[in-house]
Amino acid sequence: MEKQRIGTKLGIRIGLLIFALLPADIVFSQSFSEMHSLQVVSQDSVIYSGKESLFMLIIPSVKPSDVQVETPSLPADVSFISMRRTDYVENGVQSGTKIDLWLTFRTAKEFSLLPLKIKVRNRSYSIRFNDITVVQDPSTLAPCFIIMFDNGTEVNNTRWIDKSLFTVSAGDKIRFTVFVQYAVQVMKFEWTVPKDALFTKIRTYEITEGKPRGKESFSERIPVGRFEWQPLASGTAALPEIHFTATAYNGSRTVLSCPGMHITVLPSEKKTAPRAESDDSYFAYAFTEAAKAETDKVHMAISEADCEELALLRVKERHSFFQRKAAAERRAFEKKIGLTEGQKEPDAPLSFFLLAAAVICALFTVVFFFQKKRKFAFIGVAAVCILFPCTFVFVMKLSALYGVFKGGCIHSVPDESSGCVTLMDKGQRVRIEEVTGKWMYVQYGSIGGWISSSSVIIIK
């Protein structure tokens, strides 16, 4: 009986011990199966060479005190910076262990790192890294000029192509977008109208306003401008001359221009307007297309002489007794050189006429009061009350100083090395707010900035 009682107690104790250990084994076996699915994952969307990159491993349902991590074994061009082991908190509850690793990759390429060696409750595991692709740090690269044609052809200023890029027929419209890469700012965005071609600016983008994009570097392409190019003569046509000044991430400035490549233009197969049999030129086609596209804004080469002529026409408009004729002459010239219709000039003769009329009415009103002709005196007061405000408005408009801008950069401060607020085309009418030495502060719509005095023709 005694032996039987001792055996029973021993069996109960062993059963209780097995029961107590069973949940822990089950939990641990679940953790063991989960460990093989874990990965060390990069926390950066893009990994740049030469910069620290954060990698993270999350081990669920395990306390940090139960985890030991070995220093990773890395290739020669990868450096281990530091490592941190902390609680992993999810929804305010401690849910496991988080391991952060900081690494630096010195070269741009794809990496396959050896698994990370860890121990959880004294059991060893090898946790693999996810696939790693390292790209070169944009802050170390020079700005790049890129042209992307709508037909899929792409060229840039770092890769030369000797052969013709593609073939079109004379009169075909070619659309393309200019991009810049590895740049924080674009200034002095200019282009020259190609020979024997129509060239239209469709739009320019925000980066051309001259505002820096910030110090953080990115590798994506930034659109600068979009154009339509229409070669009119058969043969070999060089790409349009487009250039701008780009500021790199390190602060250096580089003048970038369209790569000197070409396309092949075949004789047009389209039927144009009737012409003489001996006329082999495609300019008849150009005029036909121009008539069809009256609303297109075609950028023509506006010279300084055109700006001077426009300033003279505005002076004439300002001092004409009959402004309508002078204004029509000025608008016709603006249309001829490819400018949109500008604002009308204040009427100087009308301003002086209103001023004289207001003074005369005031004098007659005083005389009528002294002669006690109250009826006429009150009429005079009413006339003065109408004339003087109108005169004040006209005189204020006339006293404002305006000029015709010869084109270029508007600076934020009166200094050639300062940032460019925006680029402005030639022939624009600007209001001159202040003159300091050889600099003028001008206002054009909602944009204000400093320009050189020599770049403005005063409208007197």
NULUMNU-561430 format. One record per residue (C-alpha): x, y, z. Coordinates in steps of 0.25 Angstrom, whole numbers, plus 2048, in hexadecimal, padded with zeros to 3 digits. Layout:
N
<node><px>X</px><py>Y</py><pz>Z</pz></node>
...
# end
This chain:
460
<node><px>800</px><py>800</py><pz>800</pz></node>
<node><px>80B</px><py>809</py><pz>804</pz></node>
<node><px>813</px><py>807</py><pz>7F7</pz></node>
<node><px>806</px><py>809</py><pz>7EF</pz></node>
<node><px>803</px><py>816</py><pz>7F6</pz></node>
<node><px>811</px><py>81B</py><pz>7F3</pz></node>
<node><px>810</px><py>817</py><pz>7E4</pz></node>
<node><px>803</px><py>81F</py><pz>7E3</pz></node>
<node><px>809</px><py>82B</py><pz>7E9</pz></node>
<node><px>815</px><py>82A</py><pz>7E0</pz></node>
<node><px>80C</px><py>829</py><pz>7D3</pz></node>
<node><px>803</px><py>835</py><pz>7D7</pz></node>
<node><px>810</px><py>83D</py><pz>7D9</pz></node>
<node><px>815</px><py>839</py><pz>7CB</pz></node>
<node><px>808</px><py>83C</py><pz>7C5</pz></node>
<node><px>807</px><py>84A</py><pz>7CB</pz></node>
<node><px>815</px><py>84D</py><pz>7C7</pz></node>
<node><px>812</px><py>849</py><pz>7B8</pz></node>
<node><px>805</px><py>851</py><pz>7B9</pz></node>
<node><px>80D</px><py>85D</py><pz>7BE</pz></node>
<node><px>817</px><py>85C</py><pz>7B3</pz></node>
<node><px>80E</px><py>859</py><pz>7A7</pz></node>
<node><px>809</px><py>868</py><pz>7A5</pz></node>
<node><px>817</px><py>86D</py><pz>7A4</pz></node>
<node><px>81B</px><py>862</py><pz>79A</pz></node>
<node><px>80F</px><py>865</py><pz>792</pz></node>
<node><px>812</px><py>874</py><pz>792</pz></node>
<node><px>821</px><py>872</py><pz>78F</pz></node>
<node><px>81D</px><py>868</py><pz>784</pz></node>
<node><px>814</px><py>873</py><pz>77E</pz></node>
<node><px>820</px><py>87E</py><pz>77F</pz></node>
<node><px>829</px><py>874</py><pz>778</pz></node>
<node><px>820</px><py>872</py><pz>76C</pz></node>
<node><px>81F</px><py>881</py><pz>76B</pz></node>
<node><px>82D</px><py>884</py><pz>76B</pz></node>
<node><px>830</px><py>87E</py><pz>75E</pz></node>
<node><px>826</px><py>888</py><pz>757</pz></node>
<node><px>82D</px><py>894</py><pz>75D</pz></node>
<node><px>835</px><py>89E</py><pz>755</pz></node>
<node><px>83F</px><py>8AA</py><pz>758</pz></node>
<node><px>838</px><py>8B5</py><pz>750</pz></node>
<node><px>83D</px><py>8C2</py><pz>74B</pz></node>
<node><px>835</px><py>8CE</py><pz>750</pz></node>
<node><px>83A</px><py>8D7</py><pz>745</pz></node>
<node><px>832</px><py>8D8</py><pz>738</pz></node>
<node><px>83F</px><py>8DA</py><pz>731</pz></node>
<node><px>84D</px><py>8D7</py><pz>736</pz></node>
<node><px>858</px><py>8E0</py><pz>732</pz></node>
<node><px>867</px><py>8DD</py><pz>731</pz></node>
<node><px>86F</px><py>8E4</py><pz>73C</pz></node>
<node><px>863</px><py>8E7</py><pz>745</pz></node>
<node><px>85E</px><py>8E0</py><pz>752</pz></node>
<node><px>852</px><py>8D6</py><pz>74F</pz></node>
<node><px>849</px><py>8D0</py><pz>75A</pz></node>
<node><px>845</px><py>8C2</py><pz>75A</pz></node>
<node><px>83B</px><py>8BC</py><pz>764</pz></node>
<node><px>838</px><py>8AE</py><pz>769</pz></node>
<node><px>82B</px><py>8AC</py><pz>771</pz></node>
<node><px>82A</px><py>89F</py><pz>77A</pz></node>
<node><px>81C</px><py>89D</py><pz>77F</pz></node>
<node><px>818</px><py>898</py><pz>78D</pz></node>
<node><px>827</px><py>898</py><pz>792</pz></node>
<node><px>82D</px><py>8A1</py><pz>79C</pz></node>
<node><px>83A</px><py>8A9</py><pz>799</pz></node>
<node><px>840</px><py>8A2</py><pz>7A5</pz></node>
<node><px>83E</px><py>895</py><pz>79E</pz></node>
<node><px>845</px><py>899</py><pz>791</pz></node>
<node><px>854</px><py>89A</py><pz>78E</pz></node>
<node><px>859</px><py>89F</py><pz>780</pz></node>
<node><px>867</px><py>89D</py><pz>77A</pz></node>
<node><px>86E</px><py>8A8</py><pz>773</pz></node>
<node><px>86B</px><py>8A5</py><pz>764</pz></node>
<node><px>875</px><py>8A0</py><pz>75B</pz></node>
<node><px>876</px><py>8AA</py><pz>74F</pz></node>
<node><px>87D</px><py>8AC</py><pz>742</pz></node>
<node><px>889</px><py>8B5</py><pz>741</pz></node>
<node><px>881</px><py>8C0</py><pz>73B</pz></node>
<node><px>876</px><py>8C0</py><pz>745</pz></node>
<node><px>879</px><py>8C6</py><pz>753</pz></node>
<node><px>872</px><py>8C3</py><pz>760</pz></node>
<node><px>86E</px><py>8D0</py><pz>768</pz></node>
<node><px>866</px><py>8CC</py><pz>774</pz></node>
<node><px>85B</px><py>8C3</py><pz>779</pz></node>
<node><px>850</px><py>8C5</py><pz>783</pz></node>
<node><px>846</px><py>8BB</py><pz>78A</pz></node>
<node><px>839</px><py>8C0</py><pz>790</pz></node>
<node><px>82B</px><py>8BC</py><pz>793</pz></node>
<node><px>822</px><py>8BB</py><pz>787</pz></node>
<node><px>815</px><py>8C2</py><pz>78B</pz></node>
<node><px>808</px><py>8C0</py><pz>783</pz></node>
<node><px>7FB</px><py>8C8</py><pz>786</pz></node>
<node><px>801</px><py>8CC</py><pz>794</pz></node>
<node><px>804</px><py>8BD</py><pz>798</pz></node>
<node><px>812</px><py>8B7</py><pz>798</pz></node>
<node><px>811</px><py>8AD</py><pz>78D</pz></node>
<node><px>820</px><py>8A8</py><pz>78B</pz></node>
<node><px>82E</px><py>8AD</py><pz>788</pz></node>
<node><px>833</px><py>8B7</py><pz>77E</pz></node>
<node><px>841</px><py>8B6</py><pz>779</pz></node>
<node><px>846</px><py>8C3</py><pz>771</pz></node>
<node><px>853</px><py>8C2</py><pz>769</pz></node>
<node><px>85A</px><py>8CE</py><pz>762</pz></node>
<node><px>863</px><py>8CA</py><pz>756</pz></node>
<node><px>86A</px><py>8D2</py><pz>74C</pz></node>
<node><px>86C</px><py>8CD</py><pz>73D</pz></node>
<node><px>878</px><py>8D4</py><pz>736</pz></node>
<node><px>875</px><py>8CF</py><pz>728</pz></node>
<node><px>868</px><py>8D0</py><pz>720</pz></node>
<node><px>864</px><py>8C1</py><pz>71C</pz></node>
<node><px>85B</px><py>8B6</py><pz>720</pz></node>
<node><px>860</px><py>8AF</py><pz>72D</pz></node>
<node><px>85D</px><py>8A1</py><pz>733</pz></node>
<node><px>861</px><py>8A2</py><pz>742</pz></node>
<node><px>863</px><py>895</py><pz>74A</pz></node>
<node><px>858</px><py>892</py><pz>754</pz></node>
<node><px>858</px><py>899</py><pz>762</pz></node>
<node><px>85B</px><py>88F</py><pz>76D</pz></node>
<node><px>852</px><py>890</py><pz>77A</pz></node>
<node><px>84F</px><py>888</py><pz>786</pz></node>
<node><px>841</px><py>887</py><pz>78C</pz></node>
<node><px>840</px><py>880</py><pz>799</pz></node>
<node><px>84E</px><py>87A</py><pz>796</pz></node>
<node><px>84A</px><py>875</py><pz>789</pz></node>
<node><px>851</px><py>879</py><pz>77D</pz></node>
<node><px>84A</px><py>87F</py><pz>770</pz></node>
<node><px>84F</px><py>885</py><pz>763</pz></node>
<node><px>846</px><py>890</py><pz>75E</pz></node>
<node><px>848</px><py>894</py><pz>74F</pz></node>
<node><px>849</px><py>8A2</py><pz>74A</pz></node>
<node><px>83F</px><py>8A7</py><pz>73F</pz></node>
<node><px>844</px><py>8AA</py><pz>732</pz></node>
<node><px>84D</px><py>8B7</py><pz>732</pz></node>
<node><px>84F</px><py>8C0</py><pz>726</pz></node>
<node><px>858</px><py>8CC</py><pz>729</pz></node>
<node><px>858</px><py>8D8</py><pz>71F</pz></node>
<node><px>862</px><py>8E3</py><pz>71E</pz></node>
<node><px>85F</px><py>8EF</py><pz>727</pz></node>
<node><px>859</px><py>8FA</py><pz>71F</pz></node>
<node><px>860</px><py>905</py><pz>727</pz></node>
<node><px>86E</px><py>900</py><pz>721</pz></node>
<node><px>869</px><py>900</py><pz>713</pz></node>
<node><px>86A</px><py>90C</py><pz>709</pz></node>
<node><px>85C</px><py>911</py><pz>703</pz></node>
<node><px>857</px><py>909</py><pz>6F7</pz></node>
<node><px>84F</px><py>90F</py><pz>6EB</pz></node>
<node><px>845</px><py>905</py><pz>6E5</pz></node>
<node><px>83C</px><py>906</py><pz>6D9</pz></node>
<node><px>830</px><py>8FC</py><pz>6D8</pz></node>
<node><px>829</px><py>8FC</py><pz>6CB</pz></node>
<node><px>81A</px><py>8F8</py><pz>6CB</pz></node>
<node><px>81E</px><py>8EC</py><pz>6C1</pz></node>
<node><px>826</px><py>8E6</py><pz>6CC</pz></node>
<node><px>834</px><py>8EB</py><pz>6C8</pz></node>
<node><px>83D</px><py>8F0</py><pz>6D3</pz></node>
<node><px>84A</px><py>8F8</py><pz>6D3</pz></node>
<node><px>853</px><py>8FE</py><pz>6DD</pz></node>
<node><px>860</px><py>906</py><pz>6DE</pz></node>
<node><px>868</px><py>8FB</py><pz>6E4</pz></node>
<node><px>866</px><py>8F1</py><pz>6D8</pz></node>
<node><px>869</px><py>8F5</py><pz>6CA</pz></node>
<node><px>862</px><py>8EE</py><pz>6BE</pz></node>
<node><px>868</px><py>8F0</py><pz>6B0</pz></node>
<node><px>85D</px><py>8EB</py><pz>6A8</pz></node>
<node><px>850</px><py>8F2</py><pz>6A5</pz></node>
<node><px>846</px><py>8F0</py><pz>6B1</pz></node>
<node><px>83A</px><py>8EE</py><pz>6A8</pz></node>
<node><px>833</px><py>8F2</py><pz>69B</pz></node>
<node><px>827</px><py>8FB</py><pz>698</pz></node>
<node><px>821</px><py>902</py><pz>68C</pz></node>
<node><px>822</px><py>911</py><pz>68B</pz></node>
<node><px>816</px><py>918</py><pz>692</pz></node>
<node><px>815</px><py>90C</py><pz>69C</pz></node>
<node><px>813</px><py>912</py><pz>6AA</pz></node>
<node><px>81D</px><py>90C</py><pz>6B4</pz></node>
<node><px>81A</px><py>90E</py><pz>6C3</pz></node>
<node><px>824</px><py>90C</py><pz>6CE</pz></node>
<node><px>826</px><py>90F</py><pz>6DD</pz></node>
<node><px>833</px><py>914</py><pz>6E2</pz></node>
<node><px>837</px><py>90E</py><pz>6F0</pz></node>
<node><px>843</px><py>911</py><pz>6FA</pz></node>
<node><px>848</px><py>907</py><pz>703</pz></node>
<node><px>851</px><py>909</py><pz>710</pz></node>
<node><px>84E</px><py>917</py><pz>711</pz></node>
<node><px>848</px><py>920</py><pz>71C</pz></node>
<node><px>845</px><py>92D</py><pz>713</pz></node>
<node><px>844</px><py>931</py><pz>705</pz></node>
<node><px>846</px><py>93F</py><pz>700</pz></node>
<node><px>848</px><py>947</py><pz>6F3</pz></node>
<node><px>83F</px><py>93D</py><pz>6EB</pz></node>
<node><px>841</px><py>941</py><pz>6DC</pz></node>
<node><px>840</px><py>93C</py><pz>6CE</pz></node>
<node><px>842</px><py>940</py><pz>6C0</pz></node>
<node><px>838</px><py>93E</py><pz>6B5</pz></node>
<node><px>83D</px><py>933</py><pz>6AB</pz></node>
<node><px>840</px><py>937</py><pz>69D</pz></node>
<node><px>835</px><py>933</py><pz>693</pz></node>
<node><px>82B</px><py>92F</py><pz>69E</pz></node>
<node><px>820</px><py>933</py><pz>6A7</pz></node>
<node><px>823</px><py>932</py><pz>6B5</pz></node>
<node><px>818</px><py>933</py><pz>6C0</pz></node>
<node><px>81A</px><py>933</py><pz>6CF</pz></node>
<node><px>80E</px><py>92B</py><pz>6D5</pz></node>
<node><px>811</px><py>92E</py><pz>6E4</pz></node>
<node><px>81C</px><py>930</py><pz>6EE</pz></node>
<node><px>81C</px><py>929</py><pz>6FB</pz></node>
<node><px>81E</px><py>92E</py><pz>70A</pz></node>
<node><px>82D</px><py>92C</py><pz>70A</pz></node>
<node><px>82F</px><py>937</py><pz>700</pz></node>
<node><px>82B</px><py>941</py><pz>70A</pz></node>
<node><px>839</px><py>941</py><pz>710</pz></node>
<node><px>834</px><py>93C</py><pz>71E</pz></node>
<node><px>83D</px><py>931</py><pz>724</pz></node>
<node><px>836</px><py>924</py><pz>727</pz></node>
<node><px>83D</px><py>922</py><pz>735</pz></node>
<node><px>849</px><py>91C</py><pz>73A</pz></node>
<node><px>844</px><py>90D</py><pz>739</pz></node>
<node><px>84A</px><py>906</py><pz>72D</pz></node>
<node><px>841</px><py>8FE</py><pz>723</pz></node>
<node><px>845</px><py>8F6</py><pz>717</pz></node>
<node><px>837</px><py>8F7</py><pz>70F</pz></node>
<node><px>836</px><py>900</py><pz>703</pz></node>
<node><px>830</px><py>90E</py><pz>704</pz></node>
<node><px>829</px><py>913</py><pz>6F8</pz></node>
<node><px>82E</px><py>921</py><pz>6F3</pz></node>
<node><px>826</px><py>924</py><pz>6E7</pz></node>
<node><px>81D</px><py>91E</py><pz>6DC</pz></node>
<node><px>81F</px><py>922</py><pz>6CD</pz></node>
<node><px>819</px><py>91F</py><pz>6BF</pz></node>
<node><px>823</px><py>91F</py><pz>6B4</pz></node>
<node><px>81F</px><py>91F</py><pz>6A5</pz></node>
<node><px>82A</px><py>91E</py><pz>69B</pz></node>
<node><px>826</px><py>924</py><pz>68E</pz></node>
<node><px>832</px><py>920</py><pz>684</pz></node>
<node><px>837</px><py>912</py><pz>681</pz></node>
<node><px>845</px><py>90E</py><pz>684</pz></node>
<node><px>84C</px><py>90D</py><pz>692</pz></node>
<node><px>847</px><py>915</py><pz>69D</pz></node>
<node><px>84F</px><py>917</py><pz>6AA</pz></node>
<node><px>847</px><py>917</py><pz>6B7</pz></node>
<node><px>843</px><py>925</py><pz>6BB</pz></node>
<node><px>84C</px><py>92D</py><pz>6C3</pz></node>
<node><px>847</px><py>92D</py><pz>6D2</pz></node>
<node><px>84F</px><py>930</py><pz>6DE</pz></node>
<node><px>84E</px><py>934</py><pz>6ED</pz></node>
<node><px>857</px><py>935</py><pz>6F9</pz></node>
<node><px>855</px><py>92A</py><pz>703</pz></node>
<node><px>859</px><py>92B</py><pz>712</pz></node>
<node><px>85E</px><py>91D</py><pz>717</pz></node>
<node><px>85C</px><py>918</py><pz>725</pz></node>
<node><px>86A</px><py>91C</py><pz>729</pz></node>
<node><px>867</px><py>92A</py><pz>725</pz></node>
<node><px>86F</px><py>92B</py><pz>718</pz></node>
<node><px>869</px><py>931</py><pz>70B</pz></node>
<node><px>869</px><py>92B</py><pz>6FE</pz></node>
<node><px>864</px><py>92F</py><pz>6F0</pz></node>
<node><px>85D</px><py>924</py><pz>6EA</pz></node>
<node><px>859</px><py>924</py><pz>6DB</pz></node>
<node><px>852</px><py>91A</py><pz>6D1</pz></node>
<node><px>85B</px><py>910</py><pz>6CC</pz></node>
<node><px>860</px><py>912</py><pz>6BE</pz></node>
<node><px>859</px><py>907</py><pz>6B7</pz></node>
<node><px>850</px><py>907</py><pz>6AB</pz></node>
<node><px>844</px><py>901</py><pz>6A4</pz></node>
<node><px>841</px><py>8FE</py><pz>695</pz></node>
<node><px>836</px><py>906</py><pz>68F</pz></node>
<node><px>830</px><py>900</py><pz>682</pz></node>
<node><px>828</px><py>908</py><pz>677</pz></node>
<node><px>81A</px><py>90A</py><pz>67B</pz></node>
<node><px>80F</px><py>901</py><pz>676</pz></node>
<node><px>804</px><py>90A</py><pz>67A</pz></node>
<node><px>7FD</px><py>913</py><pz>670</pz></node>
<node><px>7FE</px><py>922</py><pz>673</pz></node>
<node><px>7F7</px><py>92E</py><pz>66E</pz></node>
<node><px>7F8</px><py>930</py><pz>65F</pz></node>
<node><px>805</px><py>936</py><pz>65A</pz></node>
<node><px>80D</px><py>938</py><pz>64E</pz></node>
<node><px>813</px><py>92C</py><pz>648</pz></node>
<node><px>821</px><py>931</py><pz>64A</pz></node>
<node><px>81F</px><py>934</py><pz>659</pz></node>
<node><px>827</px><py>929</py><pz>660</pz></node>
<node><px>828</px><py>930</py><pz>66D</pz></node>
<node><px>820</px><py>92B</py><pz>679</pz></node>
<node><px>81E</px><py>939</py><pz>67E</pz></node>
<node><px>810</px><py>939</py><pz>677</pz></node>
<node><px>80D</px><py>92E</py><pz>680</pz></node>
<node><px>812</px><py>936</py><pz>68C</pz></node>
<node><px>809</px><py>942</py><pz>689</pz></node>
<node><px>7FD</px><py>938</py><pz>687</pz></node>
<node><px>7FF</px><py>931</py><pz>695</pz></node>
<node><px>801</px><py>93F</py><pz>69B</pz></node>
<node><px>7F4</px><py>943</py><pz>696</pz></node>
<node><px>7ED</px><py>937</py><pz>69C</pz></node>
<node><px>7F4</px><py>938</py><pz>6A9</pz></node>
<node><px>7F1</px><py>947</py><pz>6AC</pz></node>
<node><px>7EF</px><py>944</py><pz>6BB</pz></node>
<node><px>7FC</px><py>93D</py><pz>6BD</pz></node>
<node><px>807</px><py>945</py><pz>6C4</pz></node>
<node><px>813</px><py>944</py><pz>6BB</pz></node>
<node><px>820</px><py>949</py><pz>6C1</pz></node>
<node><px>827</px><py>952</py><pz>6B7</pz></node>
<node><px>835</px><py>958</py><pz>6B8</pz></node>
<node><px>832</px><py>966</py><pz>6BE</pz></node>
<node><px>83D</px><py>970</py><pz>6BD</pz></node>
<node><px>841</px><py>97C</py><pz>6C5</pz></node>
<node><px>83D</px><py>984</py><pz>6B9</pz></node>
<node><px>82F</px><py>97E</py><pz>6BA</pz></node>
<node><px>82F</px><py>982</py><pz>6C9</pz></node>
<node><px>833</px><py>990</py><pz>6C5</pz></node>
<node><px>829</px><py>991</py><pz>6BA</pz></node>
<node><px>81E</px><py>98C</py><pz>6C4</pz></node>
<node><px>823</px><py>997</py><pz>6CE</pz></node>
<node><px>821</px><py>9A2</py><pz>6C4</pz></node>
<node><px>813</px><py>99D</py><pz>6C0</pz></node>
<node><px>80F</px><py>99D</py><pz>6CF</pz></node>
<node><px>815</px><py>9AB</py><pz>6D0</pz></node>
<node><px>80D</px><py>9AF</py><pz>6C4</pz></node>
<node><px>800</px><py>9A9</py><pz>6CA</pz></node>
<node><px>802</px><py>9B0</py><pz>6D7</pz></node>
<node><px>803</px><py>9BE</py><pz>6D1</pz></node>
<node><px>7F9</px><py>9BC</py><pz>6C6</pz></node>
<node><px>7EC</px><py>9C5</py><pz>6C6</pz></node>
<node><px>7E5</px><py>9B9</py><pz>6BF</pz></node>
<node><px>7EA</px><py>9AD</py><pz>6C6</pz></node>
<node><px>7E2</px><py>9A2</py><pz>6BF</pz></node>
<node><px>7EA</px><py>9A3</py><pz>6B2</pz></node>
<node><px>7F8</px><py>9A3</py><pz>6B9</pz></node>
<node><px>7F3</px><py>997</py><pz>6C2</pz></node>
<node><px>7EF</px><py>990</py><pz>6B6</pz></node>
<node><px>7FD</px><py>992</py><pz>6AF</pz></node>
<node><px>804</px><py>98D</py><pz>6BC</pz></node>
<node><px>7FB</px><py>981</py><pz>6BD</pz></node>
<node><px>7FE</px><py>97E</py><pz>6AE</pz></node>
<node><px>80D</px><py>97E</py><pz>6B1</pz></node>
<node><px>80C</px><py>975</py><pz>6BD</pz></node>
<node><px>804</px><py>96B</py><pz>6B5</pz></node>
<node><px>80F</px><py>96C</py><pz>6AA</pz></node>
<node><px>81A</px><py>969</py><pz>6B3</pz></node>
<node><px>813</px><py>95E</py><pz>6BB</pz></node>
<node><px>80F</px><py>965</py><pz>6C7</pz></node>
<node><px>801</px><py>964</py><pz>6CE</pz></node>
<node><px>7F9</px><py>971</py><pz>6CF</pz></node>
<node><px>7FF</px><py>97A</py><pz>6DA</pz></node>
<node><px>7F8</px><py>984</py><pz>6E3</pz></node>
<node><px>7F4</px><py>991</py><pz>6DD</pz></node>
<node><px>7FC</px><py>99E</py><pz>6E1</pz></node>
<node><px>7F6</px><py>9A9</py><pz>6E9</pz></node>
<node><px>7F0</px><py>9B5</py><pz>6E1</pz></node>
<node><px>7F9</px><py>9C1</py><pz>6E4</pz></node>
<node><px>7F1</px><py>9CB</py><pz>6DC</pz></node>
<node><px>7E4</px><py>9C7</py><pz>6E3</pz></node>
<node><px>7EB</px><py>9C8</py><pz>6F0</pz></node>
<node><px>7EF</px><py>9D6</py><pz>6EE</pz></node>
<node><px>7E2</px><py>9DA</py><pz>6E8</pz></node>
<node><px>7DB</px><py>9D5</py><pz>6F5</pz></node>
<node><px>7E4</px><py>9DC</py><pz>6FE</pz></node>
<node><px>7E2</px><py>9E9</py><pz>6F6</pz></node>
<node><px>7D3</px><py>9E7</py><pz>6F6</pz></node>
<node><px>7D3</px><py>9E4</py><pz>705</pz></node>
<node><px>7DB</px><py>9F1</py><pz>708</pz></node>
<node><px>7D3</px><py>9FA</py><pz>6FF</pz></node>
<node><px>7C6</px><py>9F4</py><pz>706</pz></node>
<node><px>7CC</px><py>9F7</py><pz>713</pz></node>
<node><px>7CF</px><py>A05</py><pz>70F</pz></node>
<node><px>7C1</px><py>A08</py><pz>70A</pz></node>
<node><px>7BB</px><py>A02</py><pz>716</pz></node>
<node><px>7C2</px><py>A0C</py><pz>71F</pz></node>
<node><px>7BE</px><py>A17</py><pz>716</pz></node>
<node><px>7AF</px><py>A13</py><pz>716</pz></node>
<node><px>7AF</px><py>A12</py><pz>725</pz></node>
<node><px>7B5</px><py>A20</py><pz>726</pz></node>
<node><px>7AA</px><py>A25</py><pz>71C</pz></node>
<node><px>7A0</px><py>A1D</py><pz>725</pz></node>
<node><px>79B</px><py>A15</py><pz>719</pz></node>
<node><px>799</px><py>A09</py><pz>721</pz></node>
<node><px>792</px><py>A01</py><pz>716</pz></node>
<node><px>79F</px><py>A01</py><pz>70E</pz></node>
<node><px>7A8</px><py>A00</py><pz>71A</pz></node>
<node><px>7A1</px><py>9F3</py><pz>71E</pz></node>
<node><px>7A2</px><py>9EE</py><pz>70F</pz></node>
<node><px>7B1</px><py>9F2</py><pz>710</pz></node>
<node><px>7B3</px><py>9EA</py><pz>71D</pz></node>
<node><px>7AD</px><py>9DE</py><pz>717</pz></node>
<node><px>7B5</px><py>9DF</py><pz>70B</pz></node>
<node><px>7C2</px><py>9E1</py><pz>713</pz></node>
<node><px>7BE</px><py>9D5</py><pz>71C</pz></node>
<node><px>7BD</px><py>9CC</py><pz>70F</pz></node>
<node><px>7C9</px><py>9D2</py><pz>708</pz></node>
<node><px>7D4</px><py>9D2</py><pz>713</pz></node>
<node><px>7D2</px><py>9C3</py><pz>717</pz></node>
<node><px>7D3</px><py>9BF</py><pz>708</pz></node>
<node><px>7DF</px><py>9C8</py><pz>706</pz></node>
<node><px>7E6</px><py>9C2</py><pz>712</pz></node>
<node><px>7E4</px><py>9B4</py><pz>70D</pz></node>
<node><px>7E9</px><py>9B8</py><pz>6FF</pz></node>
<node><px>7F5</px><py>9C0</py><pz>704</pz></node>
<node><px>7F9</px><py>9B4</py><pz>70E</pz></node>
<node><px>7F9</px><py>9AA</py><pz>702</pz></node>
<node><px>801</px><py>9B4</py><pz>6FA</pz></node>
<node><px>80B</px><py>9B7</py><pz>705</pz></node>
<node><px>80F</px><py>9A8</py><pz>706</pz></node>
<node><px>81C</px><py>9A4</py><pz>6FF</pz></node>
<node><px>81B</px><py>999</py><pz>6F5</pz></node>
<node><px>825</px><py>993</py><pz>6EB</pz></node>
<node><px>827</px><py>988</py><pz>6E1</pz></node>
<node><px>82F</px><py>97C</py><pz>6E6</pz></node>
<node><px>83A</px><py>977</py><pz>6DD</pz></node>
<node><px>839</px><py>969</py><pz>6E3</pz></node>
<node><px>841</px><py>961</py><pz>6ED</pz></node>
<node><px>841</px><py>95D</py><pz>6FB</pz></node>
<node><px>83A</px><py>965</py><pz>707</pz></node>
<node><px>843</px><py>964</py><pz>713</pz></node>
<node><px>83E</px><py>963</py><pz>722</pz></node>
<node><px>848</px><py>96E</py><pz>726</pz></node>
<node><px>850</px><py>978</py><pz>71E</pz></node>
<node><px>85C</px><py>96F</py><pz>71C</pz></node>
<node><px>860</px><py>966</py><pz>70F</pz></node>
<node><px>864</px><py>95B</py><pz>718</pz></node>
<node><px>856</px><py>95A</py><pz>71F</pz></node>
<node><px>84B</px><py>950</py><pz>71C</pz></node>
<node><px>842</px><py>952</py><pz>710</pz></node>
<node><px>834</px><py>955</py><pz>714</pz></node>
<node><px>82F</px><py>952</py><pz>706</pz></node>
<node><px>832</px><py>953</py><pz>6F7</pz></node>
<node><px>82B</px><py>95D</py><pz>6EF</pz></node>
<node><px>82A</px><py>95E</py><pz>6E0</pz></node>
<node><px>82E</px><py>96A</py><pz>6D8</pz></node>
<node><px>824</px><py>975</py><pz>6D5</pz></node>
<node><px>81C</px><py>974</py><pz>6E2</pz></node>
<node><px>817</px><py>981</py><pz>6E8</pz></node>
<node><px>81C</px><py>982</py><pz>6F7</pz></node>
<node><px>819</px><py>98C</py><pz>701</pz></node>
<node><px>825</px><py>993</py><pz>707</pz></node>
<node><px>823</px><py>994</py><pz>716</pz></node>
<node><px>832</px><py>999</py><pz>71B</pz></node>
<node><px>83F</px><py>99C</py><pz>715</pz></node>
<node><px>84C</px><py>999</py><pz>71C</pz></node>
<node><px>859</px><py>99C</py><pz>715</pz></node>
<node><px>859</px><py>993</py><pz>709</pz></node>
<node><px>84D</px><py>98B</py><pz>70E</pz></node>
<node><px>83E</px><py>98C</py><pz>70D</pz></node>
<node><px>834</px><py>985</py><pz>715</pz></node>
<node><px>828</px><py>982</py><pz>70B</pz></node>
<node><px>81A</px><py>97C</py><pz>70D</pz></node>
<node><px>814</px><py>973</py><pz>702</pz></node>
<node><px>807</px><py>96E</py><pz>707</pz></node>
<node><px>809</px><py>967</py><pz>714</pz></node>
<node><px>818</px><py>965</py><pz>712</pz></node>
<node><px>822</px><py>96F</py><pz>717</pz></node>
<node><px>831</px><py>970</py><pz>717</pz></node>
<node><px>83E</px><py>977</py><pz>713</pz></node>
<node><px>843</px><py>979</py><pz>705</pz></node>
<node><px>84E</px><py>980</py><pz>6FE</pz></node>
<node><px>84B</px><py>98F</py><pz>6FA</pz></node>
<node><px>851</px><py>98C</py><pz>6EC</pz></node>
<node><px>847</px><py>981</py><pz>6EA</pz></node>
<node><px>83B</px><py>98A</py><pz>6EA</pz></node>
<node><px>836</px><py>995</py><pz>6E0</pz></node>
<node><px>82F</px><py>9A0</py><pz>6E7</pz></node>
<node><px>821</px><py>9A4</py><pz>6E2</pz></node>
<node><px>822</px><py>9B3</py><pz>6E3</pz></node>
# end
